[in-house]
Amino acid sequence: MGGRPSSPLDKRQQQHLRDQVEALLRNFLPQYRVQLAASVLQQISRELVPQELAGCQLLHSKEYENGGRPLGSAALTGYTVLTSQREYLHLLDTLCPDSAGDHTQEEPDPLLETPVSFPLFLQHPFRRHLCFSAATAEAQRAWRLALQGGIRLRGTVLQRSQAPAARAFLEAVRLYRQHRGHFGHDDMTLGSDAEVLTAVLVRELLPALRAQTQPGLRGAGRARAWAWTELLDAVHAAVLAGAAAGLRAFQPEKDELLAALERTIRPDVDQLMGLRGRVAGRLRTEVQGALECCLRRRVDAQLPRVTQTLLDMVEAALAAVQTLLAQGMDRLDRHLRGNPSGARLRKEVYSFGEMPWDPELMQACYREAERSRGRLEQLVVPFGFLGAQSLVFGAQDLAQQLMADAVATFLQLADQCLTRALDCNQAAQQLEKVRGRVLKKFQSDSGSARRRFVCGWQLCIFLPFVLSQLEPRCKAELLELEGDVLAVGSPALTIEGIYEDVIRGVLRQRIDGELKKALGASDISCALDSCSEDPWDQAGADEETEAQRGICPKQPGSRTEVQPLCPLLPPRTFRS
């Protein structure tokens, strides 16, 4: 929407932003180093403890991350897609409240005021807005769904990663903000590492920036609002460039640190975990009274309703996945019985393999994840939880991943059982058996996944709140025991980390008990050491940094060839 002739920031402002980024990194990187050590210790300790939960039965698929090199790309983190020109113009009117609705003295902007039949507006709180126009309503819908999928996958890249560095980074961001008085979980941790730090800093700078610059903005009404977005975009770009450069400079040190931590922690893991257990026991005794009081007065009353709302959300999304999966397998069975070598069967196999990455088809599942959002927000806002978008993205990621895993499992099992020696009816009978096996595996994996999802998000909702309530009372106890932890000389153990593990453990027991009641079974396996605290507990993404490429979905219709399915069924292609 227009060119960018020059930056609205003068040299003094640019230098000020560079100084702010440097200050952020000076304060953040020491916390990041500590969390890298803690994350490595956690990973090693998990390897040494037998897991009570059975492993996933479905094969894991990562094909949705593959794709050819795009002609261009844009980082979609944090954007919202609007398809109403009136809604977008209303949004502009609210950006500068002092001039909202005052359009009498402004010249109409032909680009904004001209009616557009099928627009797509991408709005971001800190970045330049983008505007596109589709040729038809069908194309507009296809692009909206594709863009929303790209926004989600770009936003959750760190949350889906199982790499110790990614987990350490997110934990370091949480603690950095917590030390500055921000205990509640929110959506600022969506995106790559540099994008997350940029969102944190820009949010901190925003009040002063608004007070200092908005009164001096030229123009009125929407022209004034547009000037404000131009300024924010320049600030965001400058901060992002500095944060990305700082994290790239830290990368060699991080790699060396991770290797050194692996060498030093693994031989001493038993000693470290023993010390952690002893200190945790003493801390538990010291804080038990205050913790139980906080839980009884502030958490217990809301825990059942939050648990049920989360269960309703994820169960509805996964039920929609199972319905789509069963329908897809049934279609394959019908067409195999009718015409095993025809073009129609080839098309059906292709469509089945593409299901997890078909935005239109998966919309039924994604929409179910959105339905409980309003009710959930009303329940959790009193606890300082402002991460509803992250939560919805997590449920949608889970739905897509389980669909992808089930499809990959079905196709591989079909490869194993279908041979050219089988006639049409025999092949269909084999596929019917495969269908039953895949549905059983899906039900097992989805049951485990919903428990992990609910446990993990309950912690995201309640843990920061409980920590904020206990902080004034428990500082003395932490100081008394800090010497014992410092004496061991390992960066993997900190008194703050052990203290939070104690609070987390007690809270997880509460969550586990409530979840068992909600599911109506006493043998639900969501025990203290087997239920992951991470709501994105899947190997759905590798760690990604700002140095790696951004993700923008290809134009609907682009695809990537993959290997043939089996001798009887034709080759398939998947949407990239």
N, C-alpha and C positions, 0 to 999 in steps of 0.2 A: 504494500500500500504506500507507494511513493519511494523515492530514493533516499539515500542517507549521505547528504553532502559533507557533513562534518560532525564531529562529536560535540554534543552540548556541554561537555565538561571542559573547563579550562585547565591549564597545566597545574595550577595549585590544587584543584579538586582531584585531578588524576594522581598527584603525588600523595594526597591525603588518603585516597583509597588504597594505594600501594602500601602505605604505612599501616593501614588497618588490617590488610591481608597478612602482612608480616607479623603483626601482633597476634592475630588469630593463630597463625601457624606456630609461633613461639609458645603459646599456651596450650595448643592442641596436641602437637607432636609428642611431648613427654607423656601425655595421657595415652596416646596411641601406642607408644613403645611398651608401656606397662600392660596394656590390654593385649598386645601381641604375645607377650610372655604368658599371660593368663589363658589366652586362647589355645596356645600350644600345650600347656599343661592339661587343659580340659580335654583336648583331642587325644592326648596320650592316655590319660586316665580312662577315657571311654573305651579305647582299644583294649585295655587290660581287664575291663569288667564285663562279664557275660551279659548280653542283653536279653531281658525277659520276653520282649516282644518278638514274634516271629518276623522274619524278613519279608519284604514285599514279594508277592507272588507274581505280579505282572512284570513283564520286561520293561526296562526304562528306555524311553524314547527322548532324544534331543533333536530330532530332525527339524523341529520348528525353528531352531536357531540358525539353520543353514540357509544359504542363499547366495546368489551371484552378486557381483560388485554393482552397486547402484550408480546411475548417472549423476546423482546428487543426493545429499542427505541433510537432515535437520534433526537436532536433538529435541525430542518431543516431551521431555520431562516437564511435568507441571502444567501442561496445557489442558484446556477444556475446550471441547468442540461444541459450537453453537450452529444451528441451522436456521435461525430466525434473525432477519435483519433488524426487526423491531427490538428483539431481546438484546441484540448486541448494542444497538444505539442507546437503549436504556442503561446498559452496563457502563457505557462511556459517560452517561450523565451522572453516575454515582461516583466516578473517580475523583472528581473535585467538587465536594459537596457545596462549597460556598458559591459555585457558579452553576450548579445543576439546574436545568430547566430554563436558564437564562439564555435564550437563543435570539433575542431581539436585535442585538448589536453585532452578531457574528455573520460573516458571509457564509452561505451554505457551501459545504464541501461536496462537489459533484460526485466524488468517488464514494462518499459515505451515503449521500442522500438519494442517489440514483437507485431505483428499485432493481433488485437482482432476483431472478427467478429461483435459482437453486444454489444459494450461497453456502459456504462453509467458513465460519469464523473460528480461528484458533486464538483463544484468549489466555494470557499468562499474567500472574500478578506482578511480575518484575520484568518481563521481556516484551519486545515488540510484538504486536498482534499481527496475525497473518490472515489473509482473506483469499479464498478460492471460489470459483464458480463451476458447478457441474452442468452438463448439458441436459440431463433429465433428472426426474425425481429418483429413478432407480439408481442412476450413477451417483447421485448425492448420498443416498443411503449406503451404497457400497463403500464410498470413500469415508463416510462418517464411521462406519463400523471398523474399517481398516485402520483409520487414524486412532480411534479409541483403543484398538488392540496394540498399536505401536506405542501409544502413550503408556499403557499398562506395562508392557514388557520392558520398555525402557526404564520405567519408574521402579520396578521391583528387581532390577538386575542384581543388586547387592543382597537383598533379602533372600533371593532364591539360591544364592551361592552358599556352598558348604565350606569354602576355603577359610582357614583360620584367620587370614588377614582381613577378609570381608567381615567376619563376625567381630573381630577386634575393632575394626573401624567403626562399625555401628555402635558398639558398646562404648567406645571412646567418645563418640558424638553425644551419646546419652549422658555420660558422666560430665563431659564438658559443659553441657547445658544445665545439668543438675547443679553443678557447682556455682552456676550463675543464677540459680533460683527457679529454673524452668523444669519442674518435675514431670509434668504430664507428657504422654506420648502424643505426637502429632505427625503430620505428613511431610515434614521437612527432610526426613531421611529417605525420600524417594529420589532415585537417580543415581548417577555415578558418584564416586567419592568427591570429585571436585565440585559437582553440582550440589551435593549435600552441603559442603562447607560454604559454598556461595549462598545458598538459601539461608543458612544460619546467620552469616554475617550481614547480608542485605536486610534480613528481618530485624537485626539489632540496629542497623543504621537508619531504618525507615522513619522512625518518629522524628529524629533530628533533621533528616533530609526533607521530610514533608514541611516541617515548621520553617526551615530556612529557605526553601526554594518555591513552594507553591504560591506564596503571596506575590512573588515576582514574575510568575509565568505570564507571558503575553497572551492576548486573545481572550475570548469568552466562551462559555459553554463547551461544546465538543472540541473546538479548536484548542482550548485550554487543556482539556482532558487528554487530547492527543499529544500535546507538548509534554505533559506529565509522563505519558508512556514512553516517549522518546528519551526523556531524561533517565527514567528507571532502566530502560534497555541499555543505555550507555553505562550506567553504574553496574548493572549485572554483568555486562560483557567485561568490564575492567576487573571486577572482582573474580570472575570465572577464570580469566586469563592468569591472574596472579595465583589463584588457588591451584590451578592445573600445573603451573610451572613449579610451584613449591612442592607439590606431591610428586611430580616427575623427578625433581632433585632428590627427594627422600627415597625414591624407589631402590637405588643400589644399597643404601643403608638398610632398608627394610628387608631386602633379600638376604643380605649377610646376617642380619639379626635373627631372622627366622631359622636359618641354617644353624647358627650358633645356639639358639635356644633348643633346637631339637637335640643337639649333641650334649648339652649340659643338663637338660631337664630329664631326659629319658632315664639315665642311670640313677637319678635321685628321686624318681617319681614316688616311690613308696615312702621315703622319708618326708617328702613335701606333703603328701596326702595325709600322712599320720599327724604331722603338725597342724595341718588345716583342720583335721577332725577334732583334735584336742582344743584348739582355740575356739572352734565353732561350738563345741559343747559348753565351754565357759560363757561364751557370748549368749547362747540360747538361754542359759540360766538367768543371766543378767537382764535380758530384755523381754523375757517371757510375759511378765505381768503387763507391761505397757503394750506389748504386741497383742495379747489376747483382748485387752480392753479396747484397743483400736478396732480390731476385727469384729468384735461383738457389737460395738456401737455404730460403726460406720460402713462395714462391708457386708456382714452376714445378711442384713435385710434385703440387699439388692442382688446378692449372688445368685439366688435361684432364678430371678427374672432375666438377668444378663445371660446366665447359662442357657436357659431355654431359648432366648432370642438368637444366640449364636448357633445353637443346634438347629433351630428352624432354618436359619440362613444357609448353613452348609448342607443340611440334609436335602433341602429343596433343590439346590444346585446339583448335587450329586445324583439325586433321583432323576433329574432331567438328563444328565449324562447317561445314566443307565438306560433310560427310555430310547434315546437316540442311538446308543450302541446296539441295543437289541433290534431296533428297526433296521439299522444298517446291515446287520448280520442276516436278518430275515430276508431282506431284499436280495442279498447275494445268493441265499439258498434257493429262492424262487427262480432266479434267472439261471442258476446252474442247472436246475432240473429242466428248464425249458430250452436253453440254448447255450451249451457250455463253451462254444467256440465263436460265438457271434460277436458283432461289434457292440451290441447292447450289453452283453456281459462284461466286455472290456470297459465300457463306460461305467458300469456299476462298481467294478473293482476299483477303478480310478477314484470314483466319488467316495467310496468307503475309506480308502487310504487317505483321502484329503480331509475327512470330517473334522479332525481336531483343529485344523487351520482354516476352516471355512467360517469367516466371521458371521455370515448370515445364519448358518446352521447352528453355530454355538451360541448365538444370541439368546436362544431360549434358556440356556444354562446360565449365561452371564446376567440375564435379567432377573433370575431368581435370587442371585446374590445381592441384587440391589433392593429387593422388596422390603427387607427388614431394616434398612439403613436409618430411616427416620425414627422408628421406635427405639432402635439401639442408641442413637445419638441422645435422645431424651433421657435414657437411663444412665449414660456414662458421663455426660458433660459435668455433673457435680463432682466427679472424680478427676477432673482435669484432662480427660481423654479427648483429644481432638484429631484422632487419626482414622476417622471413618473411611476416608478414601483408600488408605493403605489396607484397611481391613477388607473392604470390598474387593480390591485388587487381589488380595491374598486368596479369597474364596474363588475368584475367577481363574487365577493361576492354577489353583488346585484342580478345578474342574477341567481345564484344558490339559493339564499334565496327566490326569487319570484317564481321560479319553485317549490321549496319545499313547499311553502305555498299553491300554486295552486293545487299541487298533494294532499296534506293533505286535502284541502277543498273539492276537488272532491270526495275523498274516504269517507269522513264523510257524505257529502250530499247523496252519493249513499247508505251508511248504513241506512240513515233515510228514504229513499223513496223506497228501494227495499225490498220486503217481499216474502215469499214463496207462497203467494196467487196469485202473478202475473205470467202470462204465459210469454213465451219468448219475444213475440212482445211487450207486455205491459211493461216488464222490459226495453226493448230497448228504448221505448218511454220515459220512466222516465229518463233514462240516457241521452237522447237527451236534455231534459229540464235542467238536471244538467249541461250538457256541456255548454249550453247557459249562465246559471247563473255564472258558473266559469269564462268563458271568459269575461263577463261583469265586474265581480269583479277584474279580472286580469288587464283589461284595466284601471280601476279606480285606482288601487294601483300602476300600473306601471307608469301612468301619474304623480301621486304625487311623486313617487320615482325618476323619471328622473329630476323633478324640484328641489327636495332636493339635488340630486347628483350634478347638475350643479351649484346651488347656493353655496353649500358647498365647491366645488373644486375651484370655482372662488375666494372665500375668501382665501383659502389656497395659491392660486397663487398670488393674488394682495395685500392682507393685509400686509404681512411682508415687501413687497417692499415699500408700502406707509408709513409704520411706519419708515422704514430706511430713507426715504427721508425727513420726518418731524422731526426726532429726534433732530437735532441740533437747530431747530427753536423753538420747543415747550417746552424745558426743563424749561424755566423761568415761563411759565404759570402753569406748574405742581407744581413747588415749591410754588407759591403764594397760591394755593388752597389746598395744602397738609395738612395744619393745620386744616382746616374744617373737613377733613376726619379722621384725627388722633384723633380729639376731641371726636368722637363718641365711640371710644374704642373697635370697633369690628374688628377682623381679616378678616371678610368677605368682607370688603370694603377697597380698596387701591386706591390711586389717579391714579396709573398706570393702574389698571384694569378698572376704569371708563373712563379714557382717551382712552384706546383701544376700549372700547365699543362704544364710540362716533365715532371713525374712522370707526369701523366695521359697525355701523348703517348707516352712510352716504354711505359707499361703497355698502352695501346691497341694498340700494335704487337704486343705479346706476345699479347693477346687475339685480335687479327685473325688471326695466324698459327695459333693453336690452333683457332679457329673454322673456318678453311679446311681444316685436317686433319679435323676432326670431320664436316664436310659432304662431304668427299671430292671437292672440286673446287678447282682452282688458280685459277679465274677468279672466285671469289666476291668481289663488290664490297663490301667492308666496310673500305675504306681509311681512313687516319688522318683525312682531312678530310671524308669522306663518311658515316661511320658516326656517328650522333648519340650523344652521351654520355648522353642523357636516355632512360631506359627507357620513359617515357610520351611517345614522340615522335609525338603526334597532336594535332590541333586539336579535341580532344574536349570541351573545357570552357573557358568564359571565366573570367577571374580573378574570384574571389568573396571578399568580405571579410565580417567578422562583421556589418557593418551591413546586409548583404543577408540575405534570408530563409533560414531553415533548411529542410532538405528532409526530408520524411517521406513515404514512399510512400502513395498513396491506397489505400483499401480495394480488394482485388482485384475487378476487374470494371468500374472506372471508365475511361472512354475519351474521346478527343478526336477530333472530326471533322477530316478533312483533305480535300484536293482529289480529284476523281474520277481514276481511273486512265487510262482510254482509252475511246473510243466503244463498243468491244465488251465491255469488262469493267466491272463495276459500281463505284460509289464504295467507298472503303475507309475504315476507321477504325483508328487506332493507339492502343495503350495509352499513357497519359500517364505 
